[in-house]
Amino acid sequence: MDENTNNDIFVILQKVLDKLKNISENTQNNNVKTNEIHTRNNEGVSEVLSRVVKNLMLTDRLIESSRNKIIETVEENKTTPNVNNYKEYSLFGSKSHFKPLTLIIILYSLVIIWSAFKYLPPYLTEISTLKKEREEYKFFYDFMYLNQFKENGKTTANDVLTKYRQKDALLKNEFNSLLNTYNKEIRRQELEEELKSLENDGR
């Protein structure tokens, strides 16, 4: 039985006890009145009085036994409340502490953080490499430009840059021809080096 039922039983039994007490008090009052009547009237009243006294004694016994039974019943049905010292959190559902918009924002933030950890370091490394190569090419260009200017008083670099910006087809063809010649020369030198190393190994 739960605590509310115990309280209801206790209230009902308390009302019963109150009624019995009222009856007992009324009976005692009646007893006093009957004593007065007994002194005034005949012996038949004394018999009624003795019955009333017996009834009073029985009522007192009933009250006492009822009180004991009430106390016993309350003690037997007394249950300790079930207290949980932990909280449950649900991520999804009607009892969730998170609203759908909050979950979407959290998920989006996690994706961004994961992408940053995965893709940002290579991107930064690539930018650093490109910056380093740009600085090297700029140094090389400036050095060749200034060296040629020192020797001739004029530079072909400005002419080449102007033709490149004008998208001159002859310049691109010349560049491709020079690149092929360069690659052939490098390959020839590599083959000569390999041939020399084979001749040295054969001896």
N, C-alpha and C positions, 0 to 999 in steps of 0.2 A: 504494500500500500504506500502511496506517496504521502508527502507531508500535508497536502491540502485535505486529503481524506481523513488523516489523523486529526487535524484541526476541527473538521466538521463533526467527527465523532465526539471529540472532547467538548465542543460547544453544546451538542445535544444532551450529553450526559450531565453537563453542568446545569442545564435548564431543568432536567429531571430532579437533580439534587435540590435546586432552589424551590421547586414545587413541593418536594417532600418536606423541606424545612418549613415552608409556609403552612403546610398541613399540620406539621408538628406543633408550630406555634399556635395555630388556631385551636388545635386539640388541647394544648396547655391552657389557653385562655378559657376554653370550654370547661376544662377541668376545674379551674378556679371558680367559675360561675356555678358549676354543679356542686362544688363543695358548699358554696353559699346556699344553694337550693337544698342541699342535703341537711344542712343545719336547720333550715326553715321547714323543709317538707318531711315526707315519710321515708321509710327504709328502702322502698323500691328504687329510689334515686341512687342509693349507695351501690346497688347492683350495676346500674348503668355506668356509674362512675368507675367502678372496678373494671368494667369492660373497656371504658375509654382509656384507663391507665394501661391496661394490657395492650390495647391498640397502639398507644403511644410508645410503649416499650418495643413492640414489634416494628413500628415505624423507625425508631432509632436504630434498631438492628439492621433493618433494610437499608437505611441511609449509610450506615457504616460499611456494610458489605458492598453496596453499590459503589461507594467511594473507593474501596479497595480494588474492586473489579475494574473500575475506570483507570486507576493508576497502573494496574497490571496490564490492561489492554494497550494503554499508551506506551508502556515500556516495551511490550512485545513487538508492537508495530512501528516502533521508532526506527527509521532507516537513515543511515548517513547519506547525505547528498553526494552524488557522483560528480566530482570536480576534475576537469581536465586541465592540466597545467601546460598544455601545448596548443599552438595555433596551427591551423591548416591553411595553406595558401594554394589556390588553384590558379594556374596560368590562363586557362581557357574556361569558358562557360559563364553561367549567370552569376556565380559567386566569385568571379575573378576580380582581383583588385586592379587589374590593368584594363583600360579601355582599348578597343580595336585600333584607334589612331595612335595610342601610345605604343602598342606592339609593333605597328608598322614603322614608326619612327625608330624604335630600338633595333628592329631588323635591318632597316636601311642604314643606320649608323654602323652596325656590325659589318655589313657588306662593304661599306666605304673604308672602314679601318682595315679589314682583311685585304682589300684591293691595294690600299696604301702600303701595307707591309709586303705584299707580293710584288707589286709593279714599280713602286717608287724607287727602291735602291738601284735596280738596273737602269731605270730612266735617268737618275742622277749621275750614275757612272757613265752612261752614254753621253750625257751633256758635258760632263767633265772631260771626256776623251775628245769630243768635238771641239770644245773650247781650247784644249791643248794643241790639237792639230791646227786649228785656225791661227793660234799664236805662232806656231812653227812656220806655217805658210806665209804669214804676214812678215815674219822676220826674214825669211828667205827672199820674199818679193822685195822688201825694202832694201836688203843688202845688195841684191842683184841690180836693182834700180839705181841705187846710189853709186855702186861700183861702175856701172856702165856710164852714168852721167859724169863720173870723175875721169874716165878714160876718153870718151868721145865728146863730151859736152852736150850730148843729146841721148835720148833713150828710145828704144824700140818698144818698151813696155807700154808707154802711153798709146802708141799706134795700135798695138795688139789689143789693148783694153777698149779703145774706141771702136775697132772693127768688131770685137766680140759683142759690144753693146748694140751695134747696128745689125747684128746677126748676119755677118758676111759669110756666104757659103764657101768662098775660096779659102777663108781662114780656117773653117772647119775641115775642109778637105786637106789643107796643108798640115793641120794638127794630126789628122788620122794618118797621113803619110809619114810624118815624123815619129808618131807613136809606133807604127809598124816597123820602121827602120830601127828605132830604139830597142824594141822587143827582140828583133832578129839579132841585133848586135849583142845584146845581153845573153841570148841563147847560144850564140856562137862562142862567146867567151866562156860560158859554162861548159860547153862541149870540149873546148880546148883544155880547160882545167881537168875535166874527167879523163881526157886522153892522156894528159901528162901524168896524172896519178896512176893510170893503168900501166903506162910505160915504166914508171918508177917501181911499181909492184912486180912487173915482169923481170926486172933486173935483179 
